[in-house]
Amino acid sequence: MNTLIKNIDAVVCGRLVRTDIAINGNVFGIADGHTETIDGTGLLAVPGFIDTHIHGIGGRGTEDGTEEAILAMSDALKEEGVTSFFPTIYTDTMERILSDERAIRSAKGKEKGASIAGIHIEGPFISPNRIGAQNPAGRLDPDEAVFMRMLEEGGSLVKAMTCAPELPGIERIAAKAAENGVVLLMGHTDATYEEAMHGMDIGIRHATHLFNAMSGFSHRKPGVVGCVMMHSAMSTEIIADGKHVNSDIVKYIIEAKGTDRVAVITDSLRPTMQKTGELTANGVPVEMGDGLWVTKGRPELIQGSSLTMHSAFTNLVHWGLPIETASAVTSTTPASIYSLSDRGEIAPGKRADLVVMDRSLGIKFTMVNGEIVCGTAN
């Protein structure tokens, strides 16, 4: 169906303008011969959110290892304006990682909400000193055969892999990743500044949840954080909940690095938005502690985020960033970093993935591939 959304404020080519948005089938097009018209007066449209680092939501997660769980994530994410996502697999035993990959591949093409745009494997080539909430039993030193086995199981869906650039043999992994179109991220790493620089030189040029689970910055030891902050070749994820990283620092990183080098993620865990049942993340009982998921009975042990992409977007706006900037780092930049060239912008020929909000930034409807999958246009 051809649809025209008239008189709406929209982020188009990085600018907030009042315009009409034409949708021809499943792509943005030209306003001509449209059979359905939607009045966009007083509404805001941005490209659909793209979350490239999410473990779970709504009580289902990648650790469930089932097609059903991945499809449930897709369904829950549409409620939060997410139109594309990377189900993210924890470091775990190789059997578990491969099983999770198979579940995601099986779910691909059956989504009723957000589209599966890739797989992010958070490990297993990470530092034993920066394990975080990962399973230490699954951590490995770089192994080319293991890497290729993961790519074989995930097929072309494997788009991202977190690794520690200081580990011996990481050069071979970087070379194979480049050959296979996999973006490597520095994360769960204890690398020195010099080791991080070496990682950047061999092609590890994106970073996992900046500041968290990595060597920090000081004036004598810049660490991984310093490498990311000081070098334009590096881009980075960041969790915009104001908890994992102070809100003023989130703003500073986006302004200093530029919107084209920062991708906002949620790193959301399985119990986020869960309404009933036991709360667990990767098999660990958790509870809410100051906006974060923490180990049940051990509030000092952070397990991860309860953020959604819609909350991340509204956080950025409420923290004083322009709507155009918030839109770029929640959609356009993630698409660019991972070469998702068919989405991330409201532009002719791009996938018609859209979030339409009211004046209070509440979601009115979410559109995936030209179809309203959540909410109503009325």
C-alpha positions in Angstrom: 0.0 0.0 0.0 1.2 3.5 -0.7 0.8 5.9 2.2 1.4 9.6 2.7 2.0 11.1 6.1 1.3 14.8 5.7 2.5 17.8 7.6 4.8 16.0 10.1 7.9 17.2 11.8 10.6 14.7 10.8 14.4 14.1 10.9 15.3 14.0 7.2 19.0 14.0 6.1 20.0 15.0 9.6 17.7 18.0 9.7 14.4 18.5 11.6 11.9 19.7 9.0 8.2 19.9 8.5 7.4 17.7 5.5 5.3 15.0 4.0 6.6 11.4 4.1 5.7 9.1 1.2 5.8 5.4 1.7 5.7 3.3 -1.5 5.1 -0.3 -0.4 8.0 -1.1 2.0 10.3 1.9 1.2 10.3 5.6 1.5 9.3 7.2 -1.9 7.9 10.2 -3.7 4.5 11.7 -2.9 2.5 10.6 -5.9 -0.7 8.5 -6.2 -1.0 7.5 -2.6 -4.1 5.7 -1.5 -3.9 6.3 2.2 -3.3 9.6 4.0 -2.2 10.1 7.6 -2.4 13.5 9.3 0.9 14.1 10.9 0.1 17.5 12.4 1.7 17.9 15.8 3.7 14.6 15.5 7.4 13.8 15.2 8.9 11.1 12.9 12.4 9.7 13.2 14.0 6.7 11.6 13.2 3.5 13.5 15.6 2.8 16.3 18.4 0.2 15.7 19.8 -1.6 18.8 23.0 -3.4 18.0 23.7 -4.7 21.5 20.7 -6.3 23.3 20.6 -9.6 25.3 16.9 -9.7 26.1 13.6 -7.9 26.8 10.2 -8.8 28.1 11.4 -11.9 30.0 13.0 -13.5 26.9 16.6 -13.5 25.8 19.3 -14.9 23.6 20.3 -17.2 26.5 17.1 -19.1 26.1 18.5 -20.5 22.9 15.2 -20.8 21.2 13.5 -19.4 18.1 10.5 -18.6 20.2 12.6 -16.4 22.5 14.1 -14.4 19.7 10.7 -13.8 18.1 9.4 -12.7 21.5 12.2 -10.2 21.7 11.3 -8.9 18.2 7.6 -8.5 19.3 8.5 -6.7 22.5 11.0 -4.3 20.8 8.4 -2.9 18.4 6.6 -1.4 21.5 9.8 0.6 22.2 10.3 1.9 18.6 13.0 -0.6 17.7 12.8 -1.6 14.0 16.1 -3.5 13.7 18.2 -5.3 16.3 21.2 -7.5 16.9 20.4 -10.3 19.3 23.6 -10.3 21.4 25.1 -13.6 22.6 27.0 -13.8 25.9 30.4 -15.4 26.3 29.6 -18.9 27.2 30.6 -22.5 26.3 31.0 -22.9 22.6 28.1 -25.4 22.5 25.9 -22.7 24.1 27.1 -19.9 21.7 26.5 -22.1 18.6 23.1 -23.1 19.9 22.1 -19.4 20.4 23.3 -18.6 16.9 21.1 -21.4 15.5 18.1 -20.0 17.3 18.6 -16.6 15.8 19.1 -17.9 12.3 15.9 -19.9 12.7 14.0 -16.9 13.8 15.2 -14.7 10.9 12.5 -14.0 8.5 9.7 -14.9 10.9 9.7 -11.6 12.9 6.4 -9.8 13.5 8.1 -6.8 15.1 11.7 -5.5 14.9 13.8 -7.1 12.2 16.9 -9.2 13.0 19.6 -7.3 11.3 22.6 -9.2 12.6 24.2 -11.1 15.5 26.5 -9.6 18.0 28.7 -12.1 19.8 30.1 -10.5 23.0 33.2 -12.6 23.2 34.6 -15.2 23.7 38.0 -13.7 23.0 37.9 -11.4 26.0 40.1 -10.6 29.0 39.9 -12.8 32.1 40.3 -9.6 34.1 37.2 -7.9 32.6 34.7 -10.7 32.5 31.8 -8.7 33.9 28.5 -10.6 33.6 29.9 -13.1 31.0 30.5 -16.7 31.9 34.3 -17.2 32.6 34.1 -20.8 31.6 33.5 -19.8 28.0 36.3 -17.3 27.7 39.0 -18.2 25.2 42.2 -16.9 23.8 41.9 -16.0 20.1 41.5 -19.2 18.0 41.0 -18.9 14.2 39.3 -22.2 13.9 36.8 -21.3 16.7 36.1 -17.9 15.0 35.4 -19.5 11.7 33.1 -22.1 13.4 31.1 -19.3 14.9 30.9 -17.6 11.5 29.8 -20.8 9.9 27.0 -21.3 12.4 25.8 -17.7 12.2 26.2 -17.4 8.5 26.0 -13.9 7.1 24.1 -12.7 10.2 27.3 -12.4 12.3 27.9 -8.7 12.1 29.7 -7.8 15.3 32.1 -9.5 17.8 33.5 -8.0 21.0 37.1 -8.9 21.7 40.2 -7.8 23.8 42.9 -6.4 21.6 45.7 -7.3 24.0 45.2 -11.1 23.6 47.9 -13.1 21.8 46.8 -14.0 18.3 44.1 -11.3 17.9 45.8 -10.2 14.7 44.6 -13.4 12.9 41.0 -12.8 14.1 41.1 -9.2 12.9 42.3 -10.4 9.4 39.5 -13.0 9.2 36.9 -10.5 10.5 37.8 -8.0 7.7 37.6 -10.8 5.1 34.1 -11.7 6.3 32.6 -8.3 6.9 32.5 -8.6 10.7 33.0 -5.5 12.8 35.3 -6.1 15.8 34.7 -4.1 19.0 37.2 -3.5 21.8 35.4 -4.6 24.9 35.8 -6.6 28.1 39.4 -5.7 27.8 42.3 -4.7 30.1 44.4 -3.4 27.3 47.0 -0.7 27.8 46.8 2.4 25.6 49.5 1.0 23.4 47.7 -2.3 23.1 44.5 -0.5 22.2 46.3 1.5 19.6 47.7 -1.7 18.1 44.1 -3.1 18.0 43.0 0.0 16.2 45.9 -0.4 13.7 44.8 -3.9 12.9 41.2 -2.9 12.3 39.4 -3.1 15.7 37.9 0.3 15.4 34.6 0.1 17.3 34.2 -0.2 21.1 31.7 -2.0 23.3 29.7 0.0 25.9 32.4 2.7 26.4 33.8 3.0 30.0 32.3 -0.2 31.1 34.4 -3.4 31.3 37.5 -1.8 29.9 40.7 0.0 31.1 39.9 3.5 32.1 41.5 6.9 31.3 44.1 8.7 33.3 46.7 11.3 32.2 49.5 8.8 32.4 47.7 5.7 31.3 45.0 6.6 28.8 43.8 3.0 28.4 41.2 1.8 26.0 38.9 4.8 26.9 41.7 7.2 25.9 42.2 5.4 22.6 38.5 5.7 21.8 38.2 9.3 22.9 41.3 10.7 21.2 41.3 9.0 17.8 38.8 9.8 15.1 39.3 6.3 13.5 37.5 4.9 16.6 33.8 4.7 17.0 31.9 3.5 20.0 28.8 2.2 21.6 27.5 3.9 24.8 24.7 3.0 27.1 22.5 6.1 27.5 20.7 5.3 30.8 22.6 7.8 33.0 23.6 4.9 35.2 26.3 3.0 33.4 27.7 6.4 32.3 27.0 9.8 33.8 24.6 11.7 31.6 26.9 14.7 31.2 29.7 12.3 30.0 27.3 10.7 27.5 26.6 14.1 26.1 30.2 15.0 26.1 31.2 11.8 24.2 28.5 12.4 21.5 29.5 16.0 21.1 33.3 15.4 21.2 33.3 12.3 19.0 30.6 13.5 16.7 27.2 11.9 16.0 28.8 9.7 13.2 31.1 8.0 15.6 28.7 7.1 18.5 26.0 4.4 18.5 23.7 4.4 21.5 22.8 0.9 22.7 20.7 -0.5 25.5 22.7 -3.7 26.5 19.2 -4.6 27.9 18.9 -7.9 29.8 16.1 -10.5 29.7 14.0 -9.1 32.6 13.7 -5.6 31.1 10.0 -4.8 30.7 9.1 -8.3 32.1 5.7 -8.2 33.8 5.5 -11.6 35.6 7.7 -14.5 36.7 11.2 -15.0 38.1 13.7 -12.3 37.0 16.9 -13.9 35.7 19.7 -12.7 33.4 21.9 -15.4 31.8 20.7 -17.8 34.5 21.5 -15.5 37.4 18.6 -14.3 39.7 18.5 -10.5 39.5 16.6 -7.5 41.0 16.3 -3.9 40.2 18.8 -1.6 42.0 18.9 2.1 41.2 17.8 1.6 37.6 20.2 -1.3 36.9 19.8 -5.1 37.1 21.9 -6.4 40.0 22.5 -9.8 41.4 19.6 -10.7 43.8 20.7 -10.1 47.3 24.0 -8.6 46.1 23.2 -5.0 45.0 27.0 -4.3 44.5 27.2 -6.8 41.6 25.8 -5.1 38.5 24.5 -7.5 35.9 23.4 -5.0 33.3 20.9 -2.5 31.8 17.2 -2.1 32.0 17.2 0.6 29.3 15.0 0.6 26.2 15.9 2.5 23.0 12.8 4.7 23.3 14.0 5.7 26.9 17.5 6.2 25.5 16.2 8.6 22.8 14.1 10.6 25.3 17.0 10.7 27.8 19.2 12.3 25.2 16.6 14.9 24.4 15.9 15.6 28.0 19.7 15.9 28.7 19.7 18.8 26.2 20.8 17.2 22.9 18.9 18.2 19.7 16.3 15.7 18.4 18.4 15.4 15.2 21.4 14.3 17.3 19.4 11.8 19.3 18.0 10.4 16.1 21.4 10.0 14.5 23.0 8.0 17.4 19.9 5.8 17.8 19.5 4.9 14.1 21.6 6.5 11.4 25.0 5.9 12.9 24.4 2.2 14.0 23.2 1.6 10.4 26.3 3.2 9.0 28.8 1.5 11.3 27.4 -1.9 10.3 26.9 -1.2 6.6 23.1 -1.5 6.9 22.8 0.7 3.8 19.1 0.0 3.3 17.9 1.7 6.6 18.6 4.3 9.2 17.3 7.3 7.3 14.1 8.8 6.0 15.1 8.9 2.4 13.7 7.6 -0.9 14.6 4.0 -1.5 15.4 3.3 2.2 13.3 0.8 4.2 10.2 2.5 5.6 11.2 1.9 9.2 9.7 4.7 11.3 8.9 5.8 14.8 6.1 8.4 15.1 5.8 10.2 18.5 3.6 12.8 20.0 4.6 16.2 21.4 5.6 14.5 24.7 7.8 12.0 22.8 5.4 9.1 23.6 5.2 6.6 20.8 2.1 6.8 18.6 3.1 4.1 16.2 6.1 2.0 15.0 6.4 1.1 11.3 8.7 -1.7 10.1 9.2 -2.2 6.4 6.2 0.0 5.5 3.8 -1.8 7.9 2.5 -0.4 11.2 3.4 -3.1 13.7 2.5 -1.2 16.9 0.1 1.6 17.8 -2.2 3.3 15.4 -2.1 6.2 12.9 -5.6 7.3 13.9 
